[in-house]
Amino acid sequence: MNSKFSLSLAAQEKAKKRIPGMTQLLSKRPDMFSMGVWPAYYSKASGSKIWDLDGNEYTDMSISGIGACVLGYNDPDVDGAVIKAISNGVASSLNCPEEIELAEVLCELHPWADMARYARTGGEAMTVAVRIARASTGRDKIAFCGYHGWHDWYLAANVGTDNALGEHLIPGLDPSGVPSQLAGTALPFGYNKPEELEKIIAEHGSEIAAVVMEPIRNIDPDPGFLQRIKELARKTGAVFIFDEISAGFRICAGGGHLKLGCEPDMAVFSKAMGNGYCMAAIIGRREVMEAAQKTFVSSTNWTEKIGPTAALATIAKFRRTNAHEHLLEFGQKVQEGWQAVADKNGIPVHVGGIYPLSHFSFETEEPLSVKSLFVQLMRDKGFLASTIYYPMLAHTLEDVSRYLEAVDESFSTIADACKNDTVKSLMEGRPSGSGFKRLT
C-alpha cells in the first residue's frame, strides 16, 4: 500500500466489510476509476479542491459530485443560505414557505408548467413522476429512452427479457428483487430513433401511461426528433416527461429543453439544482400534476427546509452569474484540449458529450487498463481526473490550463507505455470499470 494514501485506502477495506457494494452510488465506487489508486473518501472540499483522508490536496477535474456541484464545493452563497436556514430550524410541525417560493421560480423559468412537487433525489423524483402519470392516465406501461434510475418501474425493462437495458444503456443491471409481474411494463426506445417508439405505440398505444426521456445528454437530437416523440405521446394520450436530472441547469438556467424548442407535460430536476444538497423537483401542467391527489405520494423528509433553501440559492446564483456560459466555455476548452493532446501523442481517443457533460474514451488495446493508468498519473500530479469532466463555476482558466498540461504529460507516458507494452507494469491499482454506456 502506498503510504501517502494509507488512510484513504484503508477506509475502502473497511467499507467492503460493512457496506454492500462499498459505496451508495455506483458512479462513486473506486473500481469505476482505479481500485487501489482512487482515494474514494474526502475530508474537506472547497471550490474546485478536494482533500482526501490523508490530507492530499487535489484539483477536481472529474465528476464534480456526479454533476451535482455545478457551482463548486462549499459555495459561500448556497452554504450561507443553508446555515441560516439551519439556525432557524430545518423541520417543524408546519411547512417551510421556501417550497412555495421555489415552485414559483421553477414555473417562472418554465412558463409551460403550472405546479410543482418535490422529492430529495433524482431517482425517487422520477418514480414520483411516473406514479403521477399513471394516476393521470389510468394506464400502466412506460415507454422510455435513456437512464432514469434504479427503481422498479425502470428496471422492469430487464424482467423476463434478454437484458433489454443491456442493448439500450448498460449491461449487467440485474433486476433481482423487481417483481416478475412488472415484466413488459417498461419499454425502451433509442435516441434519435422515433421509429422504435412508433413500433411500441403500434403494439401498446392504449396502455402507455407516459413517454419518458432525457431531452439531451451525450448527443444532439436530430432535427424534429423531440417534436416527433411529443407528437406520438400526445396522439396516444400518454404524458410526455423530460428527465432533466442530468441536463438541467447546465446549458441554460432551467431545463435543457428550453434551448431545444420542445415543451413536455412534466419535467424532473435534481443534481445541479441544489449544488450538492438533497433536492429534486417534478414540475408539470396543472391537468397532469393534480393527479397527484388521486394517489398517495408523501414523505416526511420532503418537507424539510434545507433542500428548497439550497435550490433557491443555487438557482439565484446560477442566473446572476450566467453560470451556463462558463460551463459551456470550459467544457469546450477541455474537449478540444483532450483531442489536441491525444493527436499530439498519437493516442486514439473518442471525445463526446455536451460541453457541460464532457467525456472521452481510449480507443487503445486494453482501454480500461489505460484509463486506470491515466487516473493514477493524474492523481500523482494533484488532479482527480478520469475520462469524464463536468465543469463547475469554481473552475478557473488556470485550473484548465494546468489540467491540460498534466493530461499532455500523462498521455506522453501512456503512449510510451502502450508502445513498450508496459501499461500493466506501471499500474498500482486494478483496471477500472467501464461505467455507463450512454445512448442519449
C-alpha positions as CSV (number, residue, x, y, z in Angstrom):
1,M,0.0,0.0,0.0
2,N,1.3,3.5,-0.9
3,S,1.9,5.2,2.4
4,K,0.9,8.5,1.0
5,F,-2.7,7.2,0.6
6,S,-2.8,4.8,3.5
7,L,-5.8,6.2,5.3
8,S,-7.8,6.6,2.2
9,L,-7.1,3.0,1.0
10,A,-7.7,1.6,4.5
11,A,-11.1,3.2,4.6
12,Q,-12.0,1.3,1.4
13,E,-11.1,-2.0,3.0
14,K,-13.4,-1.2,6.0
15,A,-16.2,-0.2,3.6
16,K,-16.0,-3.5,1.8
17,K,-16.8,-5.3,5.1
18,R,-19.7,-3.1,6.2
19,I,-21.4,-1.6,3.1
20,P,-22.7,-3.9,0.2
21,G,-21.1,-2.6,-2.9
22,M,-18.7,-0.4,-0.8
23,T,-20.5,2.9,-1.6
24,Q,-24.0,4.2,-2.0
25,L,-23.6,5.2,-5.7
26,L,-22.2,3.0,-8.5
27,S,-20.6,6.0,-10.1
28,K,-18.5,6.9,-7.0
29,R,-17.2,3.4,-6.4
30,P,-13.3,3.4,-6.6
31,D,-13.4,0.5,-9.1
32,M,-15.1,2.8,-11.6
33,F,-11.8,4.7,-11.7
34,S,-8.9,2.5,-10.4
35,M,-9.2,0.3,-7.4
36,G,-6.2,0.8,-5.2
37,V,-5.5,4.2,-6.7
38,W,-8.6,6.4,-6.4
39,P,-8.8,7.9,-2.9
40,A,-12.6,7.5,-2.7
41,Y,-13.2,9.4,0.6
42,Y,-12.7,13.1,1.4
43,S,-12.1,15.1,4.5
44,K,-12.8,18.5,3.0
45,A,-13.9,20.1,-0.2
46,S,-14.0,23.8,-1.3
47,G,-14.2,25.5,-4.6
48,S,-12.6,23.1,-7.1
49,K,-10.4,21.5,-4.4
50,I,-10.8,18.2,-2.5
51,W,-8.6,16.8,0.3
52,D,-8.6,13.1,0.9
53,L,-8.4,11.3,4.3
54,D,-4.6,11.5,4.2
55,G,-4.6,15.3,3.7
56,N,-3.6,15.1,0.0
57,E,-5.0,18.1,-2.0
58,Y,-6.4,17.7,-5.5
59,T,-8.0,19.9,-8.1
60,D,-11.1,18.0,-9.1
61,M,-11.4,17.9,-12.8
62,S,-13.5,14.8,-12.8
63,I,-17.2,14.2,-11.9
64,S,-17.8,17.2,-9.7
65,G,-20.0,15.3,-7.3
66,I,-21.6,13.4,-10.2
67,G,-22.6,16.7,-11.7
68,A,-24.4,17.8,-8.6
69,C,-22.0,20.6,-7.5
70,V,-22.4,22.8,-10.5
71,L,-21.2,26.0,-8.7
72,G,-18.4,24.3,-6.9
73,Y,-17.8,22.8,-3.4
74,N,-18.7,24.6,-0.2
75,D,-20.2,27.5,-2.2
76,P,-20.4,30.5,0.1
77,D,-23.7,31.8,-1.2
78,V,-25.5,28.4,-1.1
79,D,-23.9,27.2,2.1
80,G,-24.6,30.6,3.7
81,A,-28.3,30.3,2.9
82,V,-28.3,26.8,4.3
83,I,-26.6,27.7,7.5
84,K,-29.1,30.5,8.1
85,A,-31.9,28.0,7.5
86,I,-30.4,25.6,9.9
87,S,-30.1,28.3,12.6
88,N,-33.9,28.8,12.3
89,G,-34.7,25.1,12.5
90,V,-34.9,22.7,9.5
91,A,-38.2,21.0,10.4
92,S,-41.3,21.6,12.4
93,S,-45.0,20.7,12.5
94,L,-45.5,23.4,9.9
95,N,-44.3,23.6,6.3
96,C,-41.5,25.8,5.1
97,P,-42.5,28.7,2.8
98,E,-39.5,28.1,0.6
99,E,-41.3,25.3,-1.1
100,I,-43.9,27.8,-2.4
101,E,-41.2,30.2,-3.5
102,L,-39.3,27.5,-5.3
103,A,-42.4,26.4,-7.1
104,E,-42.9,29.9,-8.3
105,V,-39.3,30.2,-9.5
106,L,-39.4,26.9,-11.4
107,C,-42.7,27.8,-13.1
108,E,-41.4,31.2,-14.0
109,L,-38.4,29.6,-15.6
110,H,-40.7,27.1,-17.4
111,P,-43.8,29.1,-18.4
112,W,-45.5,25.9,-19.7
113,A,-45.6,24.5,-16.1
114,D,-48.2,25.3,-13.5
115,M,-47.4,23.2,-10.5
116,A,-44.5,21.5,-8.6
117,R,-44.0,18.6,-6.2
118,Y,-40.7,17.7,-4.5
119,A,-38.6,14.8,-3.5
120,R,-34.9,14.7,-2.4
121,T,-33.2,12.6,-5.0
122,G,-33.4,12.2,-8.8
123,G,-34.3,8.6,-8.8
124,E,-37.2,9.0,-6.4
125,A,-38.4,12.1,-8.2
126,M,-38.6,10.1,-11.5
127,T,-40.6,7.5,-9.7
128,V,-43.0,10.2,-8.4
129,A,-43.4,11.5,-12.0
130,V,-44.2,8.0,-13.3
131,R,-46.7,7.5,-10.5
132,I,-48.4,10.7,-11.3
133,A,-48.5,9.9,-15.0
134,R,-50.0,6.5,-14.3
135,A,-52.6,8.1,-12.0
136,S,-53.4,10.7,-14.6
137,T,-54.0,8.3,-17.4
138,G,-55.1,5.2,-15.6
139,R,-52.6,3.2,-17.6
140,D,-49.6,1.1,-16.6
141,K,-46.9,0.9,-19.3
142,I,-44.0,3.3,-19.7
143,A,-42.1,3.9,-23.0
144,F,-38.7,5.4,-22.2
145,C,-35.3,6.4,-23.6
146,G,-32.2,6.9,-21.6
147,Y,-31.1,6.3,-18.0
148,H,-33.7,7.1,-15.3
149,G,-32.6,5.4,-12.0
150,W,-32.7,2.2,-10.0
151,H,-36.4,1.9,-9.2
152,D,-38.7,-1.0,-10.0
153,W,-40.6,0.9,-12.8
154,Y,-37.3,1.3,-14.7
155,L,-35.5,-2.0,-14.1
156,A,-38.7,-3.8,-15.0
157,A,-37.4,-3.4,-18.6
158,N,-35.0,-6.3,-17.7
159,V,-37.6,-8.6,-16.2
160,G,-38.3,-11.6,-18.4
161,T,-36.1,-10.3,-21.3
162,D,-32.7,-10.9,-22.6
163,N,-31.3,-7.8,-20.9
164,A,-33.2,-5.0,-22.7
165,L,-31.2,-2.3,-20.9
166,G,-28.0,-4.0,-21.9
167,E,-28.9,-3.2,-25.5
168,H,-30.3,0.2,-24.5
169,L,-27.9,1.5,-21.9
170,I,-25.6,-0.7,-19.9
171,P,-25.2,-4.5,-19.5
172,G,-25.4,-6.1,-16.1
173,L,-28.3,-4.2,-14.5
174,D,-29.7,-7.2,-12.7
175,P,-33.5,-6.9,-11.9
176,S,-33.3,-9.2,-9.0
177,G,-35.9,-8.1,-6.4
178,V,-38.1,-6.5,-9.0
179,P,-41.5,-8.2,-9.1
180,S,-41.8,-10.6,-12.1
181,Q,-45.3,-9.2,-12.6
182,L,-43.8,-6.0,-13.9
183,A,-42.4,-7.7,-17.0
184,G,-43.4,-5.9,-20.1
185,T,-44.3,-2.6,-18.3
186,A,-41.2,-0.7,-19.3
187,L,-40.4,-0.5,-23.0
188,P,-37.2,1.1,-24.2
189,F,-36.7,3.0,-27.5
190,G,-33.4,4.5,-28.9
191,Y,-32.5,8.2,-29.0
192,N,-33.0,9.7,-32.5
193,K,-35.0,6.6,-33.4
194,P,-38.6,7.6,-33.4
195,E,-39.5,4.5,-35.4
196,E,-38.8,2.4,-32.3
197,L,-41.4,4.4,-30.3
198,E,-43.8,4.2,-33.3
199,K,-43.5,0.4,-33.1
200,I,-44.1,0.4,-29.3
201,I,-47.2,2.6,-29.7
202,A,-48.5,0.4,-32.5
203,E,-48.4,-2.6,-30.2
204,H,-49.2,-1.0,-26.8
205,G,-50.6,2.5,-27.6
206,S,-53.8,2.3,-25.4
207,E,-51.7,1.0,-22.5
208,I,-48.9,3.7,-22.5
209,A,-49.1,6.0,-19.4
210,A,-46.0,8.0,-20.2
211,V,-43.2,8.6,-22.6
212,V,-40.1,9.4,-20.6
213,M,-36.8,10.6,-22.0
214,E,-33.7,12.8,-21.5
215,P,-34.1,15.6,-24.0
216,I,-30.3,15.8,-24.4
217,R,-27.3,14.0,-22.8
218,N,-24.4,13.0,-25.0
219,I,-25.5,13.9,-28.5
220,D,-27.8,16.5,-30.0
221,P,-31.3,15.5,-31.1
222,D,-31.9,15.1,-34.8
223,P,-34.0,17.9,-36.3
224,G,-37.6,17.2,-35.5
225,F,-36.9,14.2,-33.2
226,L,-38.1,15.6,-29.9
227,Q,-41.2,17.1,-31.6
228,R,-42.0,13.8,-33.2
229,I,-41.7,12.0,-29.8
230,K,-44.1,14.6,-28.3
231,E,-46.5,14.2,-31.2
232,L,-46.5,10.4,-30.7
233,A,-47.1,10.8,-26.9
234,R,-49.9,13.2,-27.5
235,K,-51.5,11.1,-30.2
236,T,-51.7,8.1,-27.9
237,G,-52.8,10.1,-24.8
238,A,-49.6,9.5,-22.9
239,V,-47.9,12.0,-20.6
240,F,-44.7,13.3,-22.1
241,I,-42.0,13.6,-19.4
242,F,-38.5,15.1,-19.7
243,D,-35.8,13.7,-17.3
244,E,-33.7,16.9,-16.7
245,I,-31.8,15.4,-13.8
246,S,-28.5,15.5,-15.8
247,A,-29.1,18.2,-18.4
248,G,-31.0,20.7,-16.2
249,F,-29.2,23.9,-15.2
250,R,-26.2,23.3,-17.4
251,I,-26.9,24.7,-20.9
252,C,-29.3,27.4,-19.5
253,A,-31.0,28.4,-16.3
254,G,-33.6,25.7,-16.2
255,G,-34.2,22.6,-18.3
256,G,-32.2,21.9,-21.4
257,H,-35.4,21.6,-23.3
258,L,-35.8,25.4,-23.1
259,K,-32.9,25.6,-25.7
260,L,-34.4,22.8,-27.8
261,G,-37.8,24.2,-28.5
262,C,-39.9,21.4,-27.2
263,E,-42.1,21.6,-24.1
264,P,-43.1,18.5,-22.2
265,D,-46.1,17.8,-19.9
266,M,-43.8,17.2,-16.9
267,A,-40.1,17.7,-16.2
268,V,-37.9,16.3,-13.4
269,F,-34.9,18.0,-11.8
270,S,-32.3,17.2,-9.2
271,K,-28.4,17.2,-9.2
272,A,-27.3,20.8,-10.2
273,M,-30.5,22.4,-8.9
274,G,-29.3,22.0,-5.3
275,N,-25.5,22.2,-5.8
276,G,-24.9,19.0,-3.8
277,Y,-27.8,19.4,-1.3
278,C,-30.6,16.9,-1.4
279,M,-33.3,18.3,-3.6
280,A,-35.5,17.2,-6.5
281,A,-38.5,18.7,-8.3
282,I,-41.3,17.5,-10.5
283,I,-43.0,20.3,-12.4
284,G,-45.8,20.0,-14.9
285,R,-49.1,21.1,-16.4
286,R,-51.9,21.5,-13.9
287,E,-54.2,18.9,-15.5
288,V,-51.4,16.2,-15.1
289,M,-50.0,17.3,-11.8
290,E,-53.3,17.4,-10.0
291,A,-53.5,13.6,-10.4
292,A,-51.0,13.5,-7.5
293,Q,-54.2,14.0,-5.4
294,K,-55.6,10.7,-6.7
295,T,-52.7,8.6,-5.5
296,F,-50.6,8.5,-2.3
297,V,-47.3,10.4,-2.8
298,S,-45.9,11.7,0.5
299,S,-42.8,11.6,2.7
300,T,-41.7,13.3,5.9
301,N,-38.3,14.4,4.7
302,W,-39.7,16.0,1.6
303,T,-40.9,18.8,3.9
304,E,-37.6,19.8,5.4
305,K,-36.2,23.3,4.8
306,I,-32.6,22.7,3.6
307,G,-33.4,21.4,0.2
308,P,-35.6,24.2,-1.0
309,T,-33.3,26.8,0.5
310,A,-30.3,25.4,-1.3
311,A,-32.2,25.2,-4.6
312,L,-33.3,28.8,-4.3
313,A,-29.8,30.0,-3.6
314,T,-28.3,27.8,-6.3
315,I,-30.8,29.0,-9.0
316,A,-30.3,32.6,-7.9
317,K,-26.6,32.4,-8.3
318,F,-26.8,30.4,-11.5
319,R,-29.0,33.1,-13.0
320,R,-27.0,36.0,-11.6
321,T,-23.6,34.7,-12.9
322,N,-24.9,33.2,-16.2
323,A,-23.1,30.0,-15.0
324,H,-24.2,28.0,-18.0
325,E,-21.9,30.2,-20.2
326,H,-19.0,29.3,-18.0
327,L,-19.9,25.6,-18.1
328,L,-20.2,25.6,-21.9
329,E,-16.9,27.5,-22.4
330,F,-14.9,25.3,-20.1
331,G,-16.3,22.1,-21.4
332,Q,-15.5,23.1,-24.9
333,K,-11.9,24.1,-23.9
334,V,-11.4,20.7,-22.2
335,Q,-12.9,18.7,-25.1
336,E,-10.7,20.5,-27.6
337,G,-7.7,20.1,-25.3
338,W,-8.2,16.3,-25.0
339,Q,-8.3,15.9,-28.7
340,A,-5.3,18.1,-29.3
341,V,-3.0,16.3,-26.8
342,A,-4.3,12.9,-27.9
343,D,-3.4,13.8,-31.5
344,K,0.0,15.2,-30.4
345,N,0.9,12.0,-28.5
346,G,-0.6,9.6,-31.1
347,I,-3.2,8.1,-28.7
348,P,-6.6,7.3,-30.3
349,V,-9.5,8.7,-28.3
350,H,-13.2,9.4,-28.8
351,V,-14.3,12.7,-27.4
352,G,-18.0,13.4,-26.9
353,G,-20.9,14.7,-24.7
354,I,-22.4,18.1,-24.5
355,Y,-19.8,20.5,-23.2
356,P,-21.1,20.7,-19.6
357,L,-21.1,16.8,-19.5
358,S,-17.9,16.0,-21.3
359,H,-16.2,12.6,-21.7
360,F,-13.6,10.8,-23.7
361,S,-12.7,7.1,-24.1
362,F,-9.4,5.5,-25.0
363,E,-9.5,3.5,-28.2
364,T,-6.4,1.5,-27.5
365,E,-5.7,-2.1,-26.7
366,E,-7.0,-2.8,-23.1
367,P,-8.6,0.6,-22.7
368,L,-9.7,0.0,-19.1
369,S,-6.1,-0.6,-18.1
370,V,-5.0,2.6,-19.9
371,K,-7.8,4.5,-18.2
372,S,-6.6,3.2,-14.8
373,L,-3.1,4.3,-15.5
374,F,-4.3,7.7,-16.6
375,V,-6.2,8.1,-13.3
376,Q,-3.0,7.2,-11.4
377,L,-0.8,9.5,-13.3
378,M,-3.2,12.4,-12.9
379,R,-3.6,11.7,-9.2
380,D,0.2,11.9,-8.8
381,K,0.1,15.3,-10.5
382,G,-2.5,16.6,-8.0
383,F,-5.7,16.1,-10.0
384,L,-8.7,14.0,-9.5
385,A,-9.3,13.0,-13.1
386,S,-10.9,10.3,-15.1
387,T,-12.3,10.1,-18.6
388,I,-15.2,12.5,-17.6
389,Y,-15.1,16.2,-17.0
390,Y,-18.1,18.0,-15.5
391,P,-17.3,21.8,-15.3
392,M,-18.1,23.8,-12.2
393,L,-18.4,27.6,-11.9
394,A,-15.5,27.3,-9.4
395,H,-13.1,26.1,-12.1
396,T,-10.7,28.7,-13.3
397,L,-8.8,29.2,-16.6
398,E,-5.7,28.4,-14.5
399,D,-7.3,25.1,-13.4
400,V,-8.0,24.1,-17.0
401,S,-4.5,25.2,-18.2
402,R,-2.7,23.2,-15.5
403,Y,-5.0,20.3,-16.1
404,L,-4.4,20.1,-19.8
405,E,-0.6,20.3,-19.2
406,A,-0.9,17.4,-16.9
407,V,-3.1,15.5,-19.4
408,D,-0.4,16.1,-22.1
409,E,2.3,14.7,-19.8
410,S,0.2,11.7,-18.8
411,F,-0.7,10.9,-22.4
412,S,3.0,11.0,-23.3
413,T,3.7,8.5,-20.6
414,I,0.8,6.4,-21.8
415,A,1.9,6.5,-25.4
416,D,5.4,5.2,-24.4
417,A,3.8,2.5,-22.2
418,C,1.5,1.3,-25.0
419,K,4.4,1.2,-27.4
420,N,6.6,-0.7,-24.9
421,D,3.7,-2.9,-23.5
422,T,4.4,-1.6,-20.0
423,V,0.9,-0.3,-19.1
424,K,0.1,-3.0,-16.6
425,S,3.6,-3.0,-15.0
426,L,3.2,0.8,-14.3
427,M,-0.3,0.4,-12.7
428,E,-0.6,0.5,-8.9
429,G,-4.2,-0.5,-9.0
430,R,-6.6,-2.7,-10.9
431,P,-8.3,-1.8,-14.2
432,S,-11.3,0.4,-13.9
433,G,-14.9,-0.5,-14.7
434,S,-16.5,0.7,-17.9
435,G,-19.3,2.7,-16.3
436,F,-22.5,3.6,-18.2
437,K,-22.8,3.4,-21.9
438,R,-24.9,6.5,-22.6
439,L,-27.0,6.5,-25.8
440,T,-28.6,9.9,-25.3
